[in-house]
Amino acid sequence: MIIIPDDVLASMKLPEKDKERFLKVELAIALYQRGILSMGKARKLAEMSKWEFIEELARRKVERHYTIKELEEDIAFAKGSE
């Protein structure tokens, strides 16, 4: 569990309801970009679908770590099989 001091949370210029989601996405992107989390784990932290996460990476110009396994999954998906 990460504990963020109340004064830090209060100083964030975001609506209260958006703060947790914002922090999760920021952390997920940063950890993915540094190679600390895989895409699957990072998007789970960000609570995003695979495609939402990929789009967010593109918006931020974060290079995607594309593995052989992901390529195989994409090829299988394109062929209509799993």
N, CA, C and O atoms as CSV, one atom per row, in Angstrom:
chain,resi,resn,atom,element,x,y,z
A,1,MET,N,N,0.839,-1.172,0.000
A,1,MET,CA,C,0.000,0.000,0.000
A,1,MET,C,C,0.888,1.241,0.000
A,1,MET,O,O,1.893,1.313,0.707
A,2,ILE,N,N,0.494,2.196,-0.799
A,2,ILE,CA,C,1.200,3.469,-0.846
A,2,ILE,C,C,0.379,4.482,-0.071
A,2,ILE,O,O,-0.824,4.624,-0.289
A,3,ILE,N,N,1.041,5.179,0.833
A,3,ILE,CA,C,0.352,6.203,1.609
A,3,ILE,C,C,0.844,7.565,1.128
A,3,ILE,O,O,2.039,7.860,1.139
A,4,ILE,N,N,-0.104,8.371,0.713
A,4,ILE,CA,C,0.220,9.717,0.235
A,4,ILE,C,C,-0.276,10.703,1.291
A,4,ILE,O,O,-1.449,10.668,1.665
A,5,PRO,N,N,0.595,11.572,1.772
A,5,PRO,CA,C,0.199,12.530,2.801
A,5,PRO,C,C,-1.022,13.357,2.376
A,5,PRO,O,O,-1.153,13.735,1.212
A,6,ASP,N,N,-1.891,13.624,3.316
A,6,ASP,CA,C,-3.117,14.365,3.036
A,6,ASP,C,C,-2.845,15.729,2.411
A,6,ASP,O,O,-3.565,16.163,1.512
A,7,ASP,N,N,-1.802,16.403,2.893
A,7,ASP,CA,C,-1.514,17.734,2.337
A,7,ASP,C,C,-1.086,17.656,0.877
A,7,ASP,O,O,-1.338,18.583,0.107
A,8,VAL,N,N,-0.440,16.554,0.489
A,8,VAL,CA,C,-0.055,16.368,-0.910
A,8,VAL,C,C,-1.303,16.117,-1.748
A,8,VAL,O,O,-1.470,16.712,-2.813
A,9,LEU,N,N,-2.175,15.242,-1.272
A,9,LEU,CA,C,-3.428,14.982,-1.987
A,9,LEU,C,C,-4.259,16.253,-2.117
A,9,LEU,O,O,-4.822,16.527,-3.177
A,10,ALA,N,N,-4.334,17.018,-1.051
A,10,ALA,CA,C,-5.130,18.244,-1.054
A,10,ALA,C,C,-4.570,19.271,-2.035
A,10,ALA,O,O,-5.318,20.081,-2.582
A,11,SER,N,N,-3.263,19.238,-2.258
A,11,SER,CA,C,-2.652,20.229,-3.147
A,11,SER,C,C,-2.789,19.879,-4.624
A,11,SER,O,O,-2.477,20.702,-5.486
A,12,MET,N,N,-3.250,18.673,-4.924
A,12,MET,CA,C,-3.434,18.273,-6.323
A,12,MET,C,C,-4.583,19.058,-6.932
A,12,MET,O,O,-5.670,19.139,-6.361
A,13,LYS,N,N,-4.330,19.632,-8.091
A,13,LYS,CA,C,-5.337,20.447,-8.767
A,13,LYS,C,C,-6.221,19.570,-9.649
A,13,LYS,O,O,-6.270,19.715,-10.871
A,14,LEU,N,N,-6.910,18.662,-8.984
A,14,LEU,CA,C,-7.830,17.733,-9.653
A,14,LEU,C,C,-9.065,17.578,-8.786
A,14,LEU,O,O,-8.997,17.731,-7.566
A,15,PRO,N,N,-10.198,17.274,-9.416
A,15,PRO,CA,C,-11.379,16.947,-8.602
A,15,PRO,C,C,-11.079,15.734,-7.727
A,15,PRO,O,O,-10.370,14.822,-8.150
A,16,GLU,N,N,-11.606,15.721,-6.534
A,16,GLU,CA,C,-11.366,14.641,-5.567
A,16,GLU,C,C,-11.621,13.266,-6.181
A,16,GLU,O,O,-10.857,12.328,-5.953
A,17,LYS,N,N,-12.686,13.150,-6.953
A,17,LYS,CA,C,-13.070,11.853,-7.531
A,17,LYS,C,C,-12.074,11.342,-8.583
A,17,LYS,O,O,-12.074,10.152,-8.898
A,18,ASP,N,N,-11.228,12.224,-9.126
A,18,ASP,CA,C,-10.291,11.834,-10.181
A,18,ASP,C,C,-8.879,11.541,-9.683
A,18,ASP,O,O,-8.060,11.011,-10.435
A,19,LYS,N,N,-8.588,11.871,-8.453
A,19,LYS,CA,C,-7.211,11.783,-7.955
A,19,LYS,C,C,-6.654,10.365,-7.960
A,19,LYS,O,O,-5.543,10.149,-8.445
A,20,GLU,N,N,-7.391,9.401,-7.439
A,20,GLU,CA,C,-6.881,8.029,-7.367
A,20,GLU,C,C,-6.612,7.478,-8.763
A,20,GLU,O,O,-5.559,6.889,-9.009
A,21,ARG,N,N,-7.555,7.666,-9.669
A,21,ARG,CA,C,-7.383,7.166,-11.046
A,21,ARG,C,C,-6.173,7.820,-11.704
A,21,ARG,O,O,-5.371,7.140,-12.344
A,22,PHE,N,N,-6.039,9.133,-11.549
A,22,PHE,CA,C,-4.914,9.860,-12.118
A,22,PHE,C,C,-3.590,9.295,-11.625
A,22,PHE,O,O,-2.680,9.045,-12.415
A,23,LEU,N,N,-3.486,9.096,-10.321
A,23,LEU,CA,C,-2.242,8.585,-9.743
A,23,LEU,C,C,-1.935,7.173,-10.219
A,23,LEU,O,O,-0.777,6.844,-10.474
A,24,LYS,N,N,-2.958,6.339,-10.340
A,24,LYS,CA,C,-2.747,4.976,-10.823
A,24,LYS,C,C,-2.227,4.967,-12.260
A,24,LYS,O,O,-1.307,4.220,-12.592
A,25,VAL,N,N,-2.824,5.801,-13.104
A,25,VAL,CA,C,-2.392,5.861,-14.509
A,25,VAL,C,C,-0.962,6.391,-14.597
A,25,VAL,O,O,-0.137,5.837,-15.325
A,26,GLU,N,N,-0.666,7.459,-13.858
A,26,GLU,CA,C,0.682,8.023,-13.882
A,26,GLU,C,C,1.725,6.997,-13.428
A,26,GLU,O,O,2.779,6.853,-14.048
A,27,LEU,N,N,1.420,6.298,-12.354
A,27,LEU,CA,C,2.342,5.293,-11.836
A,27,LEU,C,C,2.507,4.148,-12.825
A,27,LEU,O,O,3.624,3.690,-13.065
A,28,ALA,N,N,1.410,3.684,-13.397
A,28,ALA,CA,C,1.457,2.578,-14.352
A,28,ALA,C,C,2.301,2.936,-15.568
A,28,ALA,O,O,3.136,2.142,-16.001
A,29,ILE,N,N,2.090,4.125,-16.119
A,29,ILE,CA,C,2.853,4.554,-17.291
A,29,ILE,C,C,4.342,4.662,-16.950
A,29,ILE,O,O,5.191,4.192,-17.707
A,30,ALA,N,N,4.650,5.276,-15.822
A,30,ALA,CA,C,6.052,5.451,-15.424
A,30,ALA,C,C,6.746,4.110,-15.218
A,30,ALA,O,O,7.880,3.926,-15.662
A,31,LEU,N,N,6.083,3.179,-14.555
A,31,LEU,CA,C,6.691,1.868,-14.296
A,31,LEU,C,C,6.834,1.054,-15.575
A,31,LEU,O,O,7.815,0.330,-15.750
A,32,TYR,N,N,5.862,1.171,-16.463
A,32,TYR,CA,C,5.958,0.482,-17.755
A,32,TYR,C,C,7.108,1.064,-18.578
A,32,TYR,O,O,7.911,0.324,-19.148
A,33,GLN,N,N,7.179,2.389,-18.635
A,33,GLN,CA,C,8.205,3.059,-19.430
A,33,GLN,C,C,9.610,2.666,-18.975
A,33,GLN,O,O,10.522,2.558,-19.795
A,34,ARG,N,N,9.781,2.455,-17.687
A,34,ARG,CA,C,11.093,2.086,-17.147
A,34,ARG,C,C,11.359,0.584,-17.203
A,34,ARG,O,O,12.438,0.130,-16.822
A,35,GLY,N,N,10.377,-0.188,-17.677
A,35,GLY,CA,C,10.561,-1.629,-17.789
A,35,GLY,C,C,10.368,-2.369,-16.474
A,35,GLY,O,O,10.744,-3.535,-16.357
A,36,ILE,N,N,9.787,-1.704,-15.490
A,36,ILE,CA,C,9.574,-2.310,-14.176
A,36,ILE,C,C,8.318,-3.180,-14.181
A,36,ILE,O,O,8.266,-4.208,-13.506
A,37,LEU,N,N,7.306,-2.763,-14.945
A,37,LEU,CA,C,6.077,-3.547,-15.083
A,37,LEU,C,C,5.862,-3.913,-16.543
A,37,LEU,O,O,6.197,-3.143,-17.443
A,38,SER,N,N,5.306,-5.084,-16.767
A,38,SER,CA,C,4.895,-5.478,-18.113
A,38,SER,C,C,3.662,-4.672,-18.494
A,38,SER,O,O,3.045,-4.028,-17.645
A,39,MET,N,N,3.309,-4.712,-19.767
A,39,MET,CA,C,2.111,-4.002,-20.200
A,39,MET,C,C,0.871,-4.536,-19.487
A,39,MET,O,O,0.015,-3.758,-19.065
A,40,GLY,N,N,0.771,-5.837,-19.351
A,40,GLY,CA,C,-0.388,-6.432,-18.701
A,40,GLY,C,C,-0.559,-5.961,-17.265
A,40,GLY,O,O,-1.659,-5.603,-16.844
A,41,LYS,N,N,0.529,-5.966,-16.524
A,41,LYS,CA,C,0.460,-5.528,-15.122
A,41,LYS,C,C,0.246,-4.014,-15.028
A,41,LYS,O,O,-0.479,-3.545,-14.150
A,42,ALA,N,N,0.873,-3.252,-15.925
A,42,ALA,CA,C,0.712,-1.800,-15.900
A,42,ALA,C,C,-0.723,-1.406,-16.240
A,42,ALA,O,O,-1.297,-0.526,-15.599
A,43,ARG,N,N,-1.296,-2.053,-17.241
A,43,ARG,CA,C,-2.680,-1.694,-17.592
A,43,ARG,C,C,-3.659,-2.147,-16.516
A,43,ARG,O,O,-4.709,-1.532,-16.325
A,44,LYS,N,N,-3.313,-3.225,-15.814
A,44,LYS,CA,C,-4.152,-3.652,-14.690
A,44,LYS,C,C,-4.106,-2.595,-13.577
A,44,LYS,O,O,-5.137,-2.250,-13.000
A,45,LEU,N,N,-2.911,-2.090,-13.284
A,45,LEU,CA,C,-2.774,-1.031,-12.293
A,45,LEU,C,C,-3.552,0.206,-12.719
A,45,LEU,O,O,-4.207,0.844,-11.894
A,46,ALA,N,N,-3.483,0.547,-14.001
A,46,ALA,CA,C,-4.172,1.727,-14.528
A,46,ALA,C,C,-5.672,1.491,-14.713
A,46,ALA,O,O,-6.430,2.426,-14.971
A,47,GLU,N,N,-6.088,0.237,-14.579
A,47,GLU,CA,C,-7.491,-0.143,-14.774
A,47,GLU,C,C,-7.967,0.243,-16.171
A,47,GLU,O,O,-9.011,0.871,-16.348
A,48,MET,N,N,-7.155,-0.158,-17.168
A,48,MET,CA,C,-7.457,0.141,-18.570
A,48,MET,C,C,-7.439,-1.152,-19.378
A,48,MET,O,O,-6.774,-2.123,-19.017
A,49,SER,N,N,-8.183,-1.139,-20.475
A,49,SER,CA,C,-8.093,-2.257,-21.409
A,49,SER,C,C,-6.749,-2.165,-22.123
A,49,SER,O,O,-6.067,-1.143,-22.046
A,50,LYS,N,N,-6.379,-3.220,-22.806
A,50,LYS,CA,C,-5.114,-3.229,-23.552
A,50,LYS,C,C,-5.074,-2.067,-24.535
A,50,LYS,O,O,-4.060,-1.379,-24.649
A,51,TRP,N,N,-6.180,-1.847,-25.247
A,51,TRP,CA,C,-6.205,-0.818,-26.286
A,51,TRP,C,C,-6.217,0.582,-25.680
A,51,TRP,O,O,-5.597,1.494,-26.229
A,52,GLU,N,N,-6.900,0.764,-24.576
A,52,GLU,CA,C,-6.861,2.068,-23.897
A,52,GLU,C,C,-5.440,2.394,-23.448
A,52,GLU,O,O,-4.982,3.528,-23.589
A,53,PHE,N,N,-4.751,1.395,-22.909
A,53,PHE,CA,C,-3.390,1.603,-22.438
A,53,PHE,C,C,-2.450,1.919,-23.598
A,53,PHE,O,O,-1.606,2.809,-23.494
A,54,ILE,N,N,-2.598,1.193,-24.697
A,54,ILE,CA,C,-1.772,1.450,-25.882
A,54,ILE,C,C,-2.016,2.866,-26.398
A,54,ILE,O,O,-1.071,3.562,-26.767
A,55,GLU,N,N,-3.275,3.293,-26.425
A,55,GLU,CA,C,-3.593,4.646,-26.867
A,55,GLU,C,C,-2.987,5.692,-25.936
A,55,GLU,O,O,-2.505,6.730,-26.391
A,56,GLU,N,N,-3.011,5.417,-24.632
A,56,GLU,CA,C,-2.418,6.349,-23.670
A,56,GLU,C,C,-0.905,6.432,-23.867
A,56,GLU,O,O,-0.324,7.515,-23.785
A,57,LEU,N,N,-0.273,5.299,-24.123
A,57,LEU,CA,C,1.166,5.298,-24.414
A,57,LEU,C,C,1.455,6.152,-25.647
A,57,LEU,O,O,2.397,6.945,-25.656
A,58,ALA,N,N,0.644,5.986,-26.676
A,58,ALA,CA,C,0.838,6.750,-27.917
A,58,ALA,C,C,0.660,8.247,-27.673
A,58,ALA,O,O,1.447,9.053,-28.170
A,59,ARG,N,N,-0.368,8.623,-26.912
A,59,ARG,CA,C,-0.597,10.049,-26.610
A,59,ARG,C,C,0.614,10.664,-25.917
A,59,ARG,O,O,0.956,11.824,-26.148
A,60,ARG,N,N,1.247,9.879,-25.073
A,60,ARG,CA,C,2.396,10.368,-24.307
A,60,ARG,C,C,3.725,10.131,-25.010
A,60,ARG,O,O,4.789,10.475,-24.493
A,61,LYS,N,N,3.645,9.540,-26.193
A,61,LYS,CA,C,4.850,9.212,-26.971
A,61,LYS,C,C,5.807,8.303,-26.196
A,61,LYS,O,O,7.025,8.473,-26.238
A,62,VAL,N,N,5.222,7.338,-25.491
A,62,VAL,CA,C,6.008,6.340,-24.756
A,62,VAL,C,C,6.181,5.136,-25.673
A,62,VAL,O,O,5.204,4.581,-26.176
A,63,GLU,N,N,7.417,4.745,-25.882
A,63,GLU,CA,C,7.702,3.613,-26.749
A,63,GLU,C,C,7.146,2.336,-26.137
A,63,GLU,O,O,7.306,2.064,-24.947
A,64,ARG,N,N,6.495,1.571,-26.984
A,64,ARG,CA,C,5.902,0.315,-26.534
A,64,ARG,C,C,6.942,-0.794,-26.555
A,64,ARG,O,O,7.719,-0.901,-27.503
A,65,HIS,N,N,6.962,-1.620,-25.513
A,65,HIS,CA,C,7.852,-2.783,-25.448
A,65,HIS,C,C,7.080,-3.939,-26.087
A,65,HIS,O,O,6.216,-4.539,-25.448
A,66,TYR,N,N,7.386,-4.240,-27.315
A,66,TYR,CA,C,6.630,-5.239,-28.074
A,66,TYR,C,C,7.419,-6.533,-28.111
A,66,TYR,O,O,8.480,-6.609,-28.730
A,67,THR,N,N,6.892,-7.553,-27.441
A,67,THR,CA,C,7.600,-8.823,-27.339
A,67,THR,C,C,7.138,-9.810,-28.410
A,67,THR,O,O,6.118,-9.602,-29.067
A,68,ILE,N,N,7.893,-10.867,-28.569
A,68,ILE,CA,C,7.515,-11.945,-29.491
A,68,ILE,C,C,6.165,-12.530,-29.076
A,68,ILE,O,O,5.325,-12.823,-29.927
A,69,LYS,N,N,5.960,-12.696,-27.781
A,69,LYS,CA,C,4.693,-13.239,-27.290
A,69,LYS,C,C,3.531,-12.341,-27.697
A,69,LYS,O,O,2.488,-12.833,-28.126
A,70,GLU,N,N,3.703,-11.028,-27.565
A,70,GLU,CA,C,2.642,-10.105,-27.969
A,70,GLU,C,C,2.394,-10.180,-29.471
A,70,GLU,O,O,1.248,-10.118,-29.917
A,71,LEU,N,N,3.465,-10.312,-30.250
A,71,LEU,CA,C,3.315,-10.461,-31.696
A,71,LEU,C,C,2.507,-11.711,-32.023
A,71,LEU,O,O,1.601,-11.672,-32.856
A,72,GLU,N,N,2.836,-12.816,-31.366
A,72,GLU,CA,C,2.107,-14.068,-31.600
A,72,GLU,C,C,0.637,-13.920,-31.215
A,72,GLU,O,O,-0.242,-14.413,-31.922
A,73,GLU,N,N,0.368,-13.244,-30.099
A,73,GLU,CA,C,-1.022,-13.018,-29.681
A,73,GLU,C,C,-1.763,-12.157,-30.701
A,73,GLU,O,O,-2.920,-12.429,-31.021
A,74,ASP,N,N,-1.098,-11.118,-31.213
A,74,ASP,CA,C,-1.725,-10.253,-32.211
A,74,ASP,C,C,-2.002,-10.998,-33.505
A,74,ASP,O,O,-3.049,-10.796,-34.119
A,75,ILE,N,N,-1.088,-11.851,-33.929
A,75,ILE,CA,C,-1.287,-12.649,-35.132
A,75,ILE,C,C,-2.448,-13.609,-34.944
A,75,ILE,O,O,-3.285,-13.755,-35.835
A,76,ALA,N,N,-2.505,-14.269,-33.785
A,76,ALA,CA,C,-3.605,-15.186,-33.504
A,76,ALA,C,C,-4.937,-14.446,-33.492
A,76,ALA,O,O,-5.937,-14.940,-34.014
A,77,PHE,N,N,-4.940,-13.266,-32.897
A,77,PHE,CA,C,-6.165,-12.473,-32.838
A,77,PHE,C,C,-6.606,-12.075,-34.257
A,77,PHE,O,O,-7.789,-12.140,-34.590
A,78,ALA,N,N,-5.640,-11.667,-35.079
A,78,ALA,CA,C,-5.956,-11.250,-36.440
A,78,ALA,C,C,-6.527,-12.411,-37.257
A,78,ALA,O,O,-7.368,-12.207,-38.133
A,79,LYS,N,N,-6.068,-13.621,-36.965
A,79,LYS,CA,C,-6.564,-14.811,-37.662
A,79,LYS,C,C,-7.895,-15.282,-37.111
A,79,LYS,O,O,-8.533,-16.160,-37.691
A,80,GLY,N,N,-8.322,-14.702,-35.988
A,80,GLY,CA,C,-9.607,-15.075,-35.404
A,80,GLY,C,C,-9.543,-16.243,-34.457
A,80,GLY,O,O,-10.579,-16.819,-34.127
A,81,SER,N,N,-8.351,-16.616,-34.003
A,81,SER,CA,C,-8.229,-17.703,-33.052
A,81,SER,C,C,-7.578,-17.178,-31.784
A,81,SER,O,O,-7.083,-16.051,-31.753
A,82,GLU,N,N,-7.579,-17.986,-30.753
A,82,GLU,CA,C,-6.980,-17.562,-29.478
A,82,GLU,C,C,-5.851,-18.460,-29.104
A,82,GLU,O,O,-5.224,-18.262,-28.063
